Amino acid sequence: MTSPDKLAGVRYVVDDVQACIDFYTTHLGFTLNTSAAPAFADVTRGPLRLLLSGPASSGSRATPDDATTPGRNRIHLIVDDLDSEIDRLRAAGLSFRSDVVAGPGGRQVLIADPVGNLIELFQPAHTPAATTPAKP
């Protein structure tokens, strides 16, 4: 698994990403990290990264049909290798609440804790490594 010292991410499925950006940054001391509104944004406050997923984001589509609000919210954990994590968790006897879903930001799958709270395992899409310009 990825190092636990990274930000803790919680995904909120929302109807209006921009309104939520405004609310969290104006009223609750969050800082905008990324905006791809109206589909997605993330805001941070201390060690918390709040992912705001609108109806067009892949994060809002992966929720099982039987999970209704407020049960659509889930903890979002970033992993380095989603396939390895799935294999490891299946070997431990865990079952999954969704198939793997891919979107422009990466791939994800849902599991549930013992009482049914959803946990999203997310592998970000790899971005090409930046190249260093040659020195003249």
Secondary structure as UniProt FT lines:
FT   TURN            4..5
FT   STRAND          8..13
FT   HELIX           17..27
FT   STRAND          31..36
FT   TURN            37..39
FT   STRAND          40..45
FT   TURN            46..47
FT   STRAND          48..53
FT   TURN            55..56
FT   HELIX           58..61
FT   TURN            65..66
FT   TURN            69..72
FT   STRAND          74..78
FT   HELIX           82..91
FT   TURN            92..93
FT   STRAND          101..103
FT   TURN            104..105
FT   STRAND          106..112
FT   TURN            114..115
FT   STRAND          118..124
//
